[in-house]
Amino acid sequence: MHDEWSEQRQRLIDSVNTTEVTLTVPAELHDHVREWAERHHVTLQDAFLAVIMNGLAYLEGKATLERLERADVPQAVLDELQKTLRQFMDASSAYASMRFKAYRLSQDNQALEMRESGLRAENAFLRRRLEIFREEEARLRQSLAVVERELAALKAAVPSPDPQVEPDRHGPAPAGRLRRFLNGLRHGAS
């Protein structure tokens, strides 16, 4: 699944303009992201991409909150707004995470649908081959029945050898004479 996600992610990234960035991050953040990547079975790069995407919503919410704090707003309204904004930021992060998981699941689903389609086509092909083999078996059984009937008719038409009749004393059968003649030619040529 990791390879499928990597391919899908690459196609997704290739469809937009991207910029590669090298960052120095605190070790603690790196450890948290690495743990998240292991839990969700994604690469570290994909995990940082998800963190950046989710973190952006948080940063935008925090900037909005700071702008409101500098404005002339009563403290009670500001406290309620901060509470609501934090809930919104948490929900936004959760939504981004769910969207990421939904994307991965849709890719898995698509791969399974393709696999199912292939298996259905293979099954149809094998069923047709089985049908052909059964038809061929039926034809062979019919041919065998005809041959068995013809053999039975031939056996009935040819008289059985009479044990009272003596074998031919004029020498071997013509096939035997021909074989000896050919053997003589072979040995004489060598």
C-alpha positions as CSV (number, residue, x, y, z in Angstrom):
1,M,0.0,0.0,0.0
2,H,2.9,2.3,0.7
3,D,4.1,2.1,-2.9
4,E,0.5,2.8,-4.2
5,W,0.3,5.8,-1.9
6,S,3.7,7.1,-3.1
7,E,2.6,6.7,-6.7
8,Q,-0.7,8.5,-6.1
9,R,1.0,11.2,-4.1
10,Q,3.5,11.7,-6.9
11,R,0.7,12.0,-9.5
12,L,-1.1,14.5,-7.2
13,I,2.0,16.5,-6.7
14,D,3.0,16.4,-10.3
15,S,-0.4,17.9,-11.2
16,V,0.5,21.2,-9.5
17,N,3.5,23.4,-9.3
18,T,5.7,22.4,-6.4
19,T,8.9,23.5,-4.7
20,E,11.3,21.3,-2.8
21,V,12.3,22.7,0.6
22,T,15.0,21.7,3.0
23,L,14.1,22.4,6.6
24,T,15.8,22.2,10.0
25,V,13.2,21.2,12.6
26,P,13.5,20.5,16.3
27,A,14.2,16.9,17.2
28,E,11.1,16.7,19.2
29,L,8.9,17.7,16.2
30,H,10.8,15.2,14.0
31,D,10.1,12.4,16.5
32,H,6.4,13.3,16.7
33,V,6.1,13.4,12.9
34,R,8.0,10.1,12.6
35,E,5.7,8.4,15.1
36,W,2.7,9.7,13.3
37,A,4.1,8.4,10.0
38,E,4.6,5.0,11.5
39,R,1.1,4.9,13.0
40,H,-0.4,5.8,9.6
41,H,2.0,3.8,7.5
42,V,3.2,6.7,5.4
43,T,6.7,8.0,4.5
44,L,8.3,10.6,6.7
45,Q,8.0,13.0,3.7
46,D,4.3,12.4,3.4
47,A,3.9,12.9,7.1
48,F,5.6,16.3,7.0
49,L,3.5,17.2,4.0
50,A,0.3,16.4,6.1
51,V,1.7,18.3,9.1
52,I,2.4,21.4,7.0
53,M,-1.0,21.2,5.4
54,N,-2.8,20.8,8.7
55,G,-0.5,23.3,10.5
56,L,-1.4,25.9,7.9
57,A,-5.0,26.0,9.0
58,Y,-3.8,26.4,12.6
59,L,-1.5,29.2,11.8
60,E,-4.1,31.1,9.8
61,G,-6.6,30.7,12.7
62,K,-3.9,32.0,15.2
63,A,-3.2,35.0,13.0
64,T,-6.9,35.8,12.9
65,L,-7.0,35.5,16.6
66,E,-4.0,37.9,17.1
67,R,-5.6,40.5,14.8
68,L,-8.8,40.4,16.9
69,E,-6.8,40.7,20.1
70,R,-5.2,43.9,18.9
71,A,-8.7,45.3,17.9
72,D,-10.9,47.1,20.4
73,V,-13.0,44.0,21.4
74,P,-14.4,43.3,25.0
75,Q,-12.5,40.6,26.8
76,A,-15.5,38.4,27.3
77,V,-16.2,38.4,23.5
78,L,-12.5,37.8,22.8
79,D,-12.4,34.8,25.2
80,E,-15.4,33.3,23.6
81,L,-13.9,34.0,20.2
82,Q,-10.6,32.4,21.2
83,K,-12.5,29.3,22.5
84,T,-14.5,29.0,19.2
85,L,-11.5,29.7,17.1
86,R,-9.5,27.0,18.8
87,Q,-12.4,24.5,18.3
88,F,-12.4,25.6,14.7
89,M,-8.7,25.0,14.3
90,D,-8.9,21.6,16.0
91,A,-11.8,20.7,13.7
92,S,-9.9,22.0,10.7
93,S,-6.9,19.9,11.6
94,A,-9.1,16.9,12.1
95,Y,-10.8,17.5,8.8
96,A,-7.5,17.7,7.0
97,S,-6.4,14.5,8.6
98,M,-9.7,12.8,7.7
99,R,-9.4,14.1,4.1
100,F,-5.9,12.6,3.9
101,K,-7.2,9.3,5.2
102,A,-10.2,9.4,2.8
103,Y,-7.8,10.0,-0.1
104,R,-5.7,7.0,0.9
105,L,-8.9,4.9,1.3
106,S,-10.2,6.0,-2.1
107,Q,-6.9,5.0,-3.7
108,D,-7.0,1.6,-2.0
109,N,-10.6,1.2,-3.1
110,Q,-9.7,2.1,-6.7
111,A,-6.8,-0.5,-6.6
112,L,-9.2,-3.1,-5.2
113,E,-11.8,-2.3,-7.9
114,M,-9.1,-2.8,-10.6
115,R,-8.1,-6.0,-9.0
116,E,-11.7,-7.2,-8.8
117,S,-12.2,-6.3,-12.5
118,G,-9.1,-8.2,-13.5
119,L,-10.3,-11.2,-11.5
120,R,-13.7,-11.1,-13.0
121,A,-12.3,-11.0,-16.5
122,E,-10.0,-13.9,-15.7
123,N,-12.9,-15.8,-14.2
124,A,-15.0,-15.2,-17.4
125,F,-12.1,-16.4,-19.5
126,L,-11.6,-19.5,-17.5
127,R,-15.3,-20.3,-17.6
128,R,-15.3,-20.0,-21.4
129,R,-12.2,-22.3,-21.5
130,L,-14.0,-24.8,-19.3
131,E,-17.0,-24.6,-21.6
132,I,-14.8,-25.3,-24.6
133,F,-13.1,-28.2,-22.8
134,R,-16.5,-29.7,-22.0
135,E,-17.7,-29.3,-25.6
136,E,-14.4,-31.0,-26.8
137,E,-14.9,-33.8,-24.2
138,A,-18.4,-34.4,-25.5
139,R,-17.2,-34.5,-29.1
140,L,-14.4,-36.9,-28.1
141,R,-16.8,-39.2,-26.3
142,Q,-19.0,-39.3,-29.4
143,S,-16.0,-40.1,-31.6
144,L,-14.9,-42.8,-29.1
145,A,-18.4,-44.3,-29.2
146,V,-18.3,-44.4,-33.0
147,V,-14.8,-46.0,-33.0
148,E,-15.9,-48.6,-30.4
149,R,-18.9,-49.5,-32.5
150,E,-16.8,-49.8,-35.7
151,L,-14.2,-51.9,-33.7
152,A,-17.0,-54.2,-32.5
153,A,-18.4,-54.5,-36.1
154,L,-14.9,-55.3,-37.4
155,K,-14.4,-58.0,-34.7
156,A,-17.7,-59.5,-35.6
157,A,-16.8,-59.4,-39.4
158,V,-13.4,-61.0,-39.1
159,P,-13.5,-64.7,-38.2
160,S,-11.4,-65.8,-35.3
161,P,-8.4,-67.9,-36.1
162,D,-9.1,-71.7,-36.1
163,P,-6.7,-73.5,-33.9
164,Q,-6.9,-76.6,-36.2
165,V,-5.3,-74.7,-39.2
166,E,-1.5,-75.1,-39.4
167,P,0.7,-72.0,-39.9
168,D,2.0,-71.3,-43.4
169,R,5.1,-73.3,-44.0
170,H,6.2,-71.3,-47.1
171,G,8.4,-69.0,-45.0
172,P,7.9,-65.8,-43.1
173,A,5.3,-63.3,-44.0
174,P,6.1,-60.8,-46.7
175,A,6.8,-58.1,-44.1
176,G,9.4,-60.3,-42.5
177,R,11.1,-61.0,-45.9
178,L,11.2,-57.3,-46.6
179,R,12.7,-56.5,-43.2
180,R,15.5,-59.1,-43.8
181,F,16.2,-57.7,-47.3
182,L,16.5,-54.2,-45.9
183,N,18.8,-55.3,-43.1
184,G,21.0,-57.1,-45.6
185,L,21.3,-53.9,-47.6
186,R,22.3,-52.0,-44.5
187,H,24.9,-54.5,-43.5
188,G,26.2,-54.9,-47.0
189,A,26.6,-51.1,-47.4
190,S,28.7,-50.8,-44.3
